[in-house]
């Protein structure tokens, strides 16, 4: 069992007490193998169902196998998913309508961690989000409230051209926070293990980020499609646990006035 570094922030005692952890569904666990190591992404269908459907479809086709991380900027992100390897390609499927915001219900498991501006900021599943408070649900027709993802480290977003509705197959994994992307690009998941791999990918020193002789995704699969013996099992600290609350308070104390939802690094156990 491998444990993420964030576990060290937790109070003492056995790390993997079952009540403190949730198991990521194999159908929502995306496995990216590279020469630098493995990246595990938790897919979040509640935030972007159409983009998740596209990711799964292309993965099942083997579309992503062997594709380059053609654009990597050190303090920004790593981009891939283009069969041309130039940033100008895509699949033969139609472009997707942007899913920049979504509707959140009371059963979303959202855990607020800060209230530093419009809306509450916190964590839903693995992704950081900003949302209206639950009280707003009492005055909406669908008993839900508006929410959007935050572009924190590890967040997975869909790349696009100039049109908001031009995403197709390309995506990027955040190496650092970049709030300027919020409400402009679709967030559909987050790296739960392997952010160190994302940050180890070969990058470009040039402003455009285009990499010469880039790293590649050697194989990409949904965990649920792997044989039982190959399938990783991932547990993430539950946001409704006492250990999560301890993690938030310790992180807030360490960061002081600079604290944000992006600072919450959920501990993960990978078997």
C-alpha positions, -999 to 999 in steps of 0.1 A, spaced: 0 0 0 14 34 -10 5 65 9 5 101 -3 27 126 15 -3 144 29 -9 116 53 18 130 75 -5 160 83 -30 138 100 -33 131 137 -16 100 151 -31 65 150 -37 40 123 -38 58 90 -62 36 71 -92 34 95 -120 24 72 -145 50 85 -121 79 76 -117 68 39 -138 63 8 -129 40 -20 -128 56 -55 -151 37 -79 -130 18 -105 -154 33 -131 -143 68 -120 -106 60 -118 -85 69 -148 -51 52 -151 -24 70 -172 9 52 -175 40 71 -186 77 64 -186 80 87 -156 55 68 -136 17 63 -132 -9 90 -128 -43 83 -113 -71 107 -119 -105 105 -102 -132 114 -127 -160 136 -115 -192 130 -136 -213 154 -114 -192 183 -126 -190 175 -163 -210 144 -174 -205 150 -211 -168 154 -209 -165 123 -187 -185 104 -213 -160 116 -240 -130 107 -219 -143 72 -214 -153 67 -251 -119 78 -263 -101 57 -237 -121 26 -247 -110 32 -283 -73 33 -272 -72 69 -286 -49 82 -259 -23 55 -260 10 68 -271 0 105 -273 25 132 -264 25 157 -236 32 182 -263 28 214 -243 42 216 -207 47 248 -188 65 245 -154 44 268 -134 11 261 -152 1 227 -167 9 197 -189 -13 193 -220 -19 162 -241 -46 143 -260 -38 155 -295 -31 128 -321 -11 153 -342 11 163 -313 9 199 -323 -20 213 -303 -42 215 -334 -56 180 -336 -85 161 -320 -108 131 -324 -134 125 -351 -162 130 -326 -180 164 -325 -168 191 -302 -183 194 -267 -203 222 -252 -185 238 -223 -195 226 -188 -179 254 -168 -205 253 -140 -228 226 -126 -257 222 -102 -248 208 -68 -273 190 -45 -273 185 -8 -261 149 -12 -229 161 -30 -207 156 1 -193 192 -3 -171 202 26 -165 239 29 -130 250 40 -130 288 35 -154 317 28 -130 344 15 -151 359 -13 -183 353 -33 -195 318 -24 -181 290 -3 -148 273 -13 -142 237 -4 -139 201 -17 -165 178 -34 -151 144 -39 -116 151 -49 -121 184 -68 -119 219 -52 -150 240 -59 -167 273 -52 -204 271 -47 -234 289 -32 -243 278 3 -268 250 9 -294 275 21 -297 287 -14 -312 254 -24 -345 262 -6 -353 289 -31 -343 271 -63 -367 250 -85 -344 220 -86 -333 222 -49 -297 226 -61 -272 254 -62 -246 266 -87 -210 255 -84 -178 256 -104 -144 239 -101 -112 256 -91 -80 252 -111 -57 240 -83 -27 216 -86 -37 182 -100 -70 194 -114 -78 179 -149 -93 203 -174 -104 201 -210 -84 221 -236 -102 240 -263 -97 265 -291 -111 300 -291 -148 290 -289 -161 280 -255 -177 250 -271 -147 236 -290 -133 210 -265 -128 176 -282 -100 153 -270 -72 174 -256 -68 179 -219 -44 193 -194 -33 185 -158 -25 214 -136 10 216 -121 3 248 -102 -28 269 -93 -41 291 -122 -74 308 -112 -76 328 -145 -89 296 -162 -120 293 -139 -154 294 -156 -136 294 -189 -125 258 -191 -142 226 -181 -130 207 -150 -137 170 -150 -114 154 -124 -83 156 -103 -50 137 -100 -53 117 -67 -19 100 -71 10 109 -94 11 147 -92 49 142 -88 48 125 -121 29 153 -138 55 177 -124 84 155 -136 72 155 -172 96 171 -197 88 208 -200 97 236 -224 116 267 -213 98 287 -241 67 308 -234 46 286 -257 54 255 -238 59 233 -269 82 205 -259 109 189 -281 110 151 -278 82 151 -252 71 124 -227 41 103 -237 11 85 -223 21 49 -230 -12 34 -219 -45 49 -207 -73 29 -192 -104 32 -169 -95 11 -139 -128 -8 -141 -117 -21 -175 -84 -36 -162 -81 -72 -151 -85 -76 -113 -48 -83 -108 -39 -51 -127 -65 -28 -112 -53 -3 -86 -75 3 -56 -75 39 -44 -88 53 -11 -91 90 -4 -96 106 30 -133 113 34 -142 149 37 -168 141 64 -143 126 87 -127 141 118 -93 135 102 -102 157 73 -112 185 97 -79 181 115 -61 183 82 -79 215 72 -72 232 106 -35 223 105 -32 234 69 -50 267 77 -27 273 107 4 266 86 -6 288 57 -20 317 77 -35 345 57 -24 328 24 -47 298 31 -70 287 2 -89 256 -9 -60 248 -32 -39 241 -1 -60 211 9 -40 180 -3 -62 150 4 -42 120 16 -46 89 -6 -38 52 -1 -31 32 -33 -31 -6 -32 
